[in-house]
Amino acid sequence: MRGEPVHGESITDGDASGGVAVKLYGAGTVTERVLGTKETLHVTDVQVLSETGGDVSLVADSKAAGRYVVHGTVDAKGGIVLHFMEPYVCPVGKGLKLFGIATNIDSCLIQGFITKA
């Protein structure tokens, strides 16, 4: 790994249609890590789980920018698990948001690292 290791999570039991931020934490800690404006998040692993199924998206920056890390439809009690051979690189200073239809998202977990610009 080339930077500071982090993991992130977003858990919701409600409407995620407006996007729910993925909170970052330092590796092995429960202390929230805020991404700096001159730092870049590199995503190596993603796991999205859904209780009821439906459309899900994990987006870097905004949906309008079209920067989808994950985008698809999952079955009830299903999910998406990805490992990137080359990490997904988010725009500088931008974190991740999880989107989904009402009450379909249970959790999103990510692993990765942060580099400084």
N, C-alpha and C positions, 0 to 999 in steps of 0.2 A: 504494500500500500504506500502511496506517495504522499499522504497528508495525514491530517488528524482524523482518526476513525470515529464515526458516529453511527447511531441508529436512530430511527424515527418511527413515530406511530401516530395514527389517527383512528380514533374509535368514535362511532356515532350510533345512536339508536333512533335517530330522527331523520329529517329531510336534509340530504346532502346536495340538493340541486344547485345551491349557491356556492358550493365548495367549502370544504373543511380543511384548515391548514394541517399539515403534517408537522408535528412538533419534533424537534431534533434533541438528542441527548448525547453527551459524551460517552464513548465506549465504556461499558461497565458501570455507568452511573445512572441515577434518576434525576440528575440536575439538568434542567432544560438548557439547551445551547442555542443561542440566537445567532443566526447567520448574519455576518457583517456585510456591509455594502460593497466591500472589495474582496469578498470571499466567494468561492465557487463550490457548490455541492456536486459531488460525483456519486451516482447511484450504481451500486453493484448488484443488489438483490432486492426484489419486490415480492410481497405476498399480499394479495387482496382476497378477503374472505367475505361471503355474503350469506345471510340466513335465508332471505326470501328470493334472491336472484334478481337479475335485471341488468341494465346498462351501467357500466362503471368506467371512470376515467381517472387516471392520475396524471396531473398536468404540472409542468414546470412553467411558472410565471402566470399565464392566463389561458383560458380556452380560446380567446380571441387571437392570441399569438400562434395557436395551433401546435404548441409544444407538448405533445402527448408522450408520456413515458409508457403508459398502459391505456388501452382503449378497447373495450369489448363488452360482450354480454356473458354473464355467468348464470349457471343453473342454480336453483334453490339449494342451499347448503353446499355450494360450490365455491370456486375461486380461481385465481390466476396466480401462478408462481413463476417468476422469471429470474434467471441469473444472466447478467450481461458479461460476455467475454471481454468486451471493451466497455467500461462504465459509461452510463448515460450522463452527459455533462450538462448541467443546468446553466442558464444564463447567469452571469456574475451578479451576486447579491439577491438572487431569486430562489425562493424555496418551492415546495410542492404543495398542491391542493388536491384533495380527493373529491370527486363529483359522483353523484348517483341519484337515482330517483328516490322518492320518499321512502324511508325506512328500509332500503334494501342493503345498505352497507353495514357490515359489522365492524370490520377492522382492516387497516392497511399497515403493514410493517415494512420498513426499508432498512437496508444497510448500505453504508458507503463511507465516504471520507470527504473532508473539506480541505481545499487548498487556498492559499492567499494569493491575490493578484499582484 
